[in-house]
Amino acid sequence: MRKRIVFLSGTRADFGKIRSLLDILQNTAEFEVHIFVTGMHMLRKYGYTCREIERRGYKNIYQYINQNYSDTMDSVLGKTIAGLSDYIKEIQPDMLVVHGDRVEALAGAIVGALNNILVSHIEGGEISGTIDDLIRHSVSKLSHLHFVTNERAKQRLIQLGEVAKNIYPIGSPDVDSLFSPDLPTLEEVKSWYGIPFEDYAIMLYHPVTTELEDVERQIHELVNSVINSGKNYVVIYPNNDSGSERIINEYDRIEKNTLNFKVYPSMRFDYFLTLLKYAEFIIGNSSSALMEAPYYGVPAINIGTRQSNRANLPSVVNCHSTFVSITEAIAAVSDLTPEPVQHFGEGDSSKKFFAILQHEPLWETNKQKTFVDM
């Protein structure tokens, strides 16, 4: 009997992470794949990225609007639980797959756990900073199966009391896409998005939800710093967490008054990877600076506390969210010529995931979780 699997995607970022897993399962005889699309994907202000999912030709896509622009994270959580709960009761899946540390993933884990559905968590056991860690670890405790990036993440989940045999290090699934022969050329990317620069850096800055009172100052300092640098920047909107409006307002200022910036609400994942591969550096507080950029040997400037606990790599310059600190970091990053680092897998995550799902005892995993004492 085919196993029915529901993947949940709430952001352009998590779709990039699970896409290779969807692709490998989509046309198999063993599995029936469904995708519950919600969150940022459904908001036109952030690029209406549900269309990117539709373009890939997946068979069973369900779209659900779980928020408006004024909703707080707890409100989004409640709405997602309500919508996903109804959907799950209709679909009756054997497994629910969630990724990372967003409230949509937390909603998915709650719904799955409370309805006796196997919950698989992709990229648990990571540490970054702020509220993301709390959400990620909560999702892990509600999940039955864990597909982690490396042994360090596995050990953290064991420390959280998870059963070791239910934790599978497969690497980060987005690494499968990093060296794909199907990535567009840089010329294609620049033509599609109208990017006029020969040389450029990428700027991607998200609000820190535990520092909302300081977001306006932080983004003002960052924008002043990059303007002062005189370099060209491709800027991509933040995620839709509280505080994103203040960041976007600053981007409106630079887009209207300078020629060194091109600002986009979103970008296709493949196109973003190509752009990242040839960038001078990436600046901001996105996990891309610490996860994807090192694979290409692209230097990164990591600002503030959002990723403060991520891997400390030679390719990354950490700095405070002040004009002086960021300006010094931009000068320092120009001197870096880092070697590529493969620290989250080797690009075969989807094959490992597929092989594990084909192992029949996996589907007999006890849904009554136990805590393993150290």
FENJOZI-V657774 format. One record per residue. N is the residue number from 1. OMEGA is omega in radians with two decimals (999 if undefined). NEAR is the number of other ideal C-beta (glycine too) atoms within 10 Angstrom. D_CENTER is the distance of its C-alpha to the mean C-alpha in Angstrom with 1 decimal. Layout:
N & OMEGA & NEAR & D_CENTER
N & OMEGA & NEAR & D_CENTER
//
This chain:
1 & 3.14 & 6 & 32.4
2 & 3.07 & 11 & 29.0
3 & -3.13 & 18 & 26.2
4 & -3.07 & 16 & 24.2
5 & 3.06 & 23 & 20.4
6 & 2.99 & 26 & 18.2
7 & 3.09 & 28 & 14.5
8 & 3.08 & 28 & 12.7
9 & -3.12 & 31 & 10.0
10 & -3.10 & 30 & 9.7
11 & 3.05 & 22 & 7.2
12 & -3.09 & 24 & 7.1
13 & -3.09 & 22 & 3.3
14 & 3.07 & 25 & 4.2
15 & 3.06 & 25 & 7.4
16 & -3.12 & 23 & 6.9
17 & -3.04 & 24 & 6.4
18 & -3.02 & 23 & 9.4
19 & -3.12 & 23 & 11.4
20 & 3.09 & 23 & 13.7
21 & 3.07 & 26 & 14.4
22 & -3.07 & 20 & 15.5
23 & -3.06 & 16 & 17.5
24 & -3.13 & 20 & 19.4
25 & -2.90 & 20 & 20.4
26 & -3.02 & 16 & 21.2
27 & 3.13 & 10 & 24.8
28 & 3.11 & 14 & 25.9
29 & -3.03 & 6 & 29.0
30 & -2.97 & 12 & 27.6
31 & 3.03 & 18 & 24.7
32 & -2.99 & 19 & 24.2
33 & 3.03 & 24 & 20.7
34 & -3.14 & 19 & 19.7
35 & 3.05 & 24 & 16.6
36 & -3.03 & 29 & 16.4
37 & -3.05 & 23 & 14.6
38 & 3.02 & 26 & 14.4
39 & -3.11 & 29 & 12.9
40 & -3.14 & 29 & 11.9
41 & -3.01 & 26 & 12.7
42 & -3.08 & 17 & 16.3
43 & -3.10 & 19 & 16.9
44 & -3.14 & 8 & 18.9
45 & -3.10 & 14 & 18.4
46 & 3.00 & 21 & 14.7
47 & 3.11 & 19 & 15.8
48 & -2.96 & 14 & 16.4
49 & 2.99 & 25 & 13.7
50 & 3.13 & 22 & 15.2
51 & 3.10 & 11 & 17.6
52 & 3.10 & 20 & 15.2
53 & 3.14 & 20 & 15.0
54 & -3.09 & 13 & 18.8
55 & -3.09 & 9 & 19.6
56 & 2.97 & 13 & 18.6
57 & 3.08 & 9 & 21.4
58 & -2.96 & 17 & 20.1
59 & -2.97 & 10 & 23.1
60 & -3.12 & 14 & 22.1
61 & 3.06 & 16 & 19.8
62 & -3.09 & 15 & 20.3
63 & -3.08 & 13 & 19.1
64 & 3.09 & 21 & 19.4
65 & -3.04 & 14 & 19.3
66 & -3.06 & 26 & 18.4
67 & 2.87 & 22 & 18.9
68 & -2.96 & 10 & 20.8
69 & -3.09 & 10 & 20.1
70 & -3.08 & 8 & 22.1
71 & 3.02 & 15 & 20.6
72 & -3.05 & 13 & 19.6
73 & -3.14 & 17 & 16.9
74 & 3.08 & 9 & 19.7
75 & 3.11 & 14 & 21.0
76 & 3.11 & 23 & 17.8
77 & -3.12 & 20 & 17.6
78 & -3.14 & 15 & 21.2
79 & -3.13 & 20 & 21.0
80 & 3.09 & 27 & 18.2
81 & -3.10 & 19 & 20.3
82 & -3.11 & 14 & 23.3
83 & -3.12 & 18 & 22.1
84 & 3.13 & 25 & 20.3
85 & 3.10 & 16 & 23.4
86 & -3.13 & 12 & 25.7
87 & -3.13 & 18 & 23.7
88 & 3.14 & 20 & 23.6
89 & 3.10 & 10 & 27.3
90 & -3.05 & 9 & 28.0
91 & -3.11 & 17 & 25.9
92 & -3.09 & 10 & 26.8
93 & 3.03 & 22 & 24.1
94 & -3.10 & 15 & 24.6
95 & 3.04 & 21 & 20.9
96 & -3.10 & 27 & 17.9
97 & 3.11 & 30 & 14.5
98 & -3.12 & 32 & 11.5
99 & 2.80 & 30 & 8.1
100 & -2.83 & 24 & 7.0
101 & 3.12 & 25 & 8.4
102 & -3.13 & 29 & 8.8
103 & 3.08 & 25 & 12.4
104 & 3.09 & 31 & 12.2
105 & 3.11 & 31 & 11.3
106 & 3.09 & 23 & 14.2
107 & 3.13 & 28 & 16.4
108 & 3.14 & 33 & 15.9
109 & 3.11 & 25 & 16.9
110 & -3.11 & 20 & 19.8
111 & -3.14 & 27 & 21.1
112 & -3.10 & 28 & 21.0
113 & -3.09 & 19 & 22.7
114 & 3.10 & 12 & 25.3
115 & 3.09 & 16 & 26.1
116 & 3.06 & 8 & 26.6
117 & 3.09 & 20 & 23.9
118 & 3.09 & 22 & 22.1
119 & 3.07 & 26 & 18.6
120 & -3.10 & 28 & 16.3
121 & 3.11 & 30 & 13.2
122 & 3.08 & 26 & 10.7
123 & 2.91 & 30 & 9.8
124 & 3.10 & 30 & 12.1
125 & 3.08 & 26 & 14.5
126 & 2.97 & 26 & 12.3
127 & 3.13 & 16 & 13.5
128 & 3.12 & 19 & 12.2
129 & 3.05 & 16 & 14.3
130 & -3.02 & 22 & 15.4
131 & -3.09 & 16 & 14.7
132 & 3.13 & 23 & 11.3
133 & -3.13 & 14 & 13.5
134 & -3.13 & 12 & 15.9
135 & -3.09 & 20 & 13.6
136 & -3.11 & 22 & 12.0
137 & 3.07 & 18 & 15.6
138 & 3.09 & 15 & 17.0
139 & 3.13 & 28 & 14.9
140 & -3.12 & 25 & 16.2
141 & 3.10 & 16 & 19.7
142 & -3.06 & 20 & 19.6
143 & -3.13 & 27 & 18.5
144 & -3.09 & 23 & 21.1
145 & -3.05 & 22 & 19.3
146 & 3.08 & 27 & 16.6
147 & -2.93 & 27 & 14.9
148 & -3.05 & 26 & 14.0
149 & -3.06 & 23 & 13.3
150 & -3.09 & 17 & 16.7
151 & 3.11 & 11 & 19.9
152 & 3.12 & 14 & 19.0
153 & 3.10 & 22 & 16.4
154 & -3.13 & 19 & 19.0
155 & 3.11 & 14 & 21.6
156 & 3.12 & 18 & 19.7
157 & 3.04 & 23 & 19.5
158 & 3.09 & 16 & 23.2
159 & 3.09 & 11 & 23.9
160 & 3.09 & 15 & 22.4
161 & -3.14 & 14 & 25.1
162 & -3.12 & 25 & 23.2
163 & -3.01 & 17 & 25.4
164 & -3.07 & 11 & 24.9
165 & 3.11 & 9 & 25.7
166 & -3.12 & 16 & 22.9
167 & -3.04 & 22 & 20.2
168 & 3.04 & 16 & 19.3
169 & -3.13 & 17 & 17.9
170 & -3.02 & 23 & 16.5
171 & 3.11 & 23 & 14.2
172 & -3.06 & 27 & 10.6
173 & -3.12 & 29 & 10.8
174 & 3.08 & 27 & 9.2
175 & 3.09 & 23 & 12.2
176 & -3.09 & 23 & 14.4
177 & -2.98 & 21 & 13.7
178 & -3.08 & 20 & 14.3
179 & 3.12 & 13 & 18.0
180 & 3.07 & 11 & 18.6
181 & -3.11 & 4 & 22.0
182 & 3.09 & 6 & 20.8
183 & 3.11 & 17 & 18.8
184 & 3.05 & 16 & 20.7
185 & 3.10 & 10 & 22.9
186 & 3.12 & 15 & 22.5
187 & 3.10 & 9 & 25.5
188 & -3.14 & 13 & 24.0
189 & -3.13 & 22 & 20.9
190 & 3.12 & 21 & 23.2
191 & -3.10 & 11 & 25.5
192 & -3.07 & 12 & 23.1
193 & 3.12 & 14 & 21.6
194 & -3.14 & 8 & 24.9
195 & -3.02 & 16 & 23.9
196 & -2.96 & 9 & 27.3
197 & 2.97 & 16 & 26.5
198 & 3.08 & 7 & 27.7
199 & -3.05 & 9 & 25.7
200 & 2.92 & 21 & 22.6
201 & 3.10 & 24 & 19.8
202 & 3.09 & 24 & 16.3
203 & -3.11 & 23 & 15.6
204 & -3.03 & 22 & 12.4
205 & -3.12 & 27 & 13.1
206 & 3.05 & 24 & 11.8
207 & 3.04 & 25 & 14.5
208 & -2.96 & 24 & 15.1
209 & 3.09 & 16 & 16.2
210 & 3.14 & 14 & 18.8
211 & -3.03 & 16 & 20.3
212 & -3.11 & 13 & 20.8
213 & -3.08 & 8 & 24.4
214 & -3.04 & 15 & 23.5
215 & -3.10 & 24 & 20.7
216 & 3.10 & 16 & 23.3
217 & -3.11 & 13 & 24.9
218 & -3.08 & 24 & 21.8
219 & 3.09 & 24 & 20.8
220 & 3.11 & 17 & 24.5
221 & -3.14 & 20 & 24.9
222 & -3.12 & 24 & 22.0
223 & 3.11 & 23 & 23.3
224 & -3.13 & 15 & 26.8
225 & -3.09 & 23 & 25.8
226 & 3.03 & 25 & 24.2
227 & -3.12 & 16 & 27.2
228 & -3.09 & 12 & 29.5
229 & -3.14 & 17 & 28.1
230 & -3.13 & 8 & 29.4
231 & 3.08 & 19 & 26.6
232 & -3.09 & 19 & 24.8
233 & 2.89 & 23 & 21.2
234 & -3.01 & 24 & 18.7
235 & 3.13 & 23 & 16.9
236 & -3.12 & 23 & 13.9
237 & 3.04 & 22 & 13.8
238 & 2.95 & 23 & 11.7
239 & -3.00 & 19 & 9.8
240 & 3.06 & 24 & 12.7
241 & 3.07 & 22 & 13.3
242 & -3.12 & 15 & 17.0
243 & -3.10 & 22 & 18.2
244 & 3.14 & 21 & 16.3
245 & -3.12 & 15 & 19.7
246 & 3.10 & 17 & 21.2
247 & -3.12 & 23 & 18.8
248 & 3.10 & 17 & 19.4
249 & 3.09 & 12 & 23.1
250 & 3.12 & 20 & 23.1
251 & 3.06 & 21 & 21.5
252 & -3.13 & 10 & 24.3
253 & -3.09 & 13 & 26.7
254 & -3.10 & 19 & 25.7
255 & -3.09 & 14 & 25.4
256 & -2.94 & 9 & 28.9
257 & 3.11 & 9 & 30.6
258 & 3.13 & 13 & 29.5
259 & -3.06 & 9 & 29.4
260 & -3.05 & 14 & 26.9
261 & 2.93 & 22 & 23.8
262 & -3.02 & 19 & 22.0
263 & -3.09 & 16 & 19.6
264 & 3.07 & 17 & 17.3
265 & 3.13 & 17 & 15.6
266 & 3.13 & 20 & 13.0
267 & 3.08 & 23 & 13.2
268 & -3.02 & 20 & 13.2
269 & 3.13 & 18 & 10.7
270 & -3.13 & 18 & 13.9
271 & 3.09 & 18 & 15.5
272 & -3.13 & 22 & 12.8
273 & 3.10 & 23 & 13.1
274 & 3.13 & 19 & 16.8
275 & 3.12 & 22 & 16.9
276 & -3.08 & 23 & 15.0
277 & -3.06 & 18 & 17.5
278 & -3.12 & 14 & 20.4
279 & 3.00 & 21 & 19.5
280 & 3.09 & 18 & 21.8
281 & 3.01 & 24 & 18.9
282 & -3.08 & 26 & 15.7
283 & 3.11 & 31 & 16.2
284 & 3.12 & 25 & 14.5
285 & 3.11 & 26 & 12.2
286 & 3.08 & 25 & 8.7
287 & 3.11 & 23 & 7.3
288 & -3.13 & 21 & 8.1
289 & -3.06 & 28 & 11.6
290 & -3.12 & 23 & 11.8
291 & -3.09 & 23 & 10.1
292 & -3.05 & 24 & 10.7
293 & -3.13 & 27 & 13.5
294 & 3.12 & 23 & 15.8
295 & 3.12 & 23 & 16.1
296 & -3.06 & 19 & 17.7
297 & -3.14 & 14 & 19.7
298 & 3.12 & 24 & 18.4
299 & -3.10 & 26 & 19.2
300 & 2.98 & 30 & 16.9
301 & -3.14 & 27 & 17.9
302 & -3.02 & 25 & 16.0
303 & 2.95 & 27 & 17.5
304 & -2.92 & 24 & 18.3
305 & -2.99 & 16 & 17.0
306 & 3.13 & 25 & 13.3
307 & -2.96 & 27 & 12.6
308 & -3.10 & 14 & 16.3
309 & 3.11 & 14 & 16.2
310 & -3.12 & 18 & 13.9
311 & 3.11 & 16 & 16.0
312 & -3.03 & 10 & 18.9
313 & 3.12 & 16 & 19.4
314 & -3.11 & 11 & 22.2
315 & -3.03 & 21 & 20.1
316 & 3.00 & 23 & 18.6
317 & 3.11 & 23 & 20.8
318 & -3.14 & 16 & 20.1
319 & 3.07 & 20 & 21.9
320 & -3.11 & 15 & 22.7
321 & 3.06 & 23 & 22.0
322 & -3.11 & 16 & 25.6
323 & -3.09 & 15 & 27.2
324 & -3.09 & 11 & 29.1
325 & -3.14 & 18 & 26.3
326 & 3.12 & 26 & 23.9
327 & 3.09 & 17 & 26.9
328 & 3.14 & 16 & 27.9
329 & 3.11 & 23 & 24.4
330 & 3.08 & 22 & 24.5
331 & -3.09 & 11 & 28.0
332 & -3.06 & 13 & 26.9
333 & 3.14 & 22 & 24.0
334 & -3.12 & 13 & 26.5
335 & -3.08 & 8 & 28.4
336 & 3.00 & 16 & 25.6
337 & -3.02 & 8 & 25.8
338 & 3.00 & 17 & 23.5
339 & 3.09 & 8 & 23.6
340 & -3.13 & 12 & 20.6
341 & 3.10 & 15 & 19.2
342 & -3.03 & 12 & 17.8
343 & 3.11 & 16 & 16.5
344 & 3.10 & 25 & 13.8
345 & -3.02 & 21 & 16.0
346 & 3.07 & 12 & 18.1
347 & 3.13 & 20 & 16.6
348 & -3.07 & 15 & 18.2
349 & -3.08 & 27 & 15.7
350 & 3.12 & 22 & 16.5
351 & 3.10 & 13 & 20.2
352 & 3.12 & 18 & 20.0
353 & -3.13 & 24 & 18.2
354 & -3.13 & 17 & 20.9
355 & -3.14 & 13 & 23.7
356 & 3.14 & 14 & 22.8
357 & 3.12 & 23 & 22.7
358 & -3.13 & 12 & 26.1
359 & -2.96 & 8 & 27.6
360 & 3.14 & 7 & 29.6
361 & 3.11 & 7 & 29.8
362 & -3.06 & 18 & 26.1
363 & 3.07 & 12 & 26.8
364 & 3.12 & 8 & 29.5
365 & -3.10 & 16 & 27.1
366 & 3.13 & 10 & 28.7
367 & 3.02 & 13 & 27.0
368 & -3.02 & 6 & 29.0
369 & 3.06 & 17 & 26.9
370 & 3.10 & 9 & 28.8
371 & -3.14 & 9 & 28.1
372 & 3.11 & 12 & 29.1
373 & 3.09 & 5 & 30.9
374 & 999 & 5 & 30.7
//
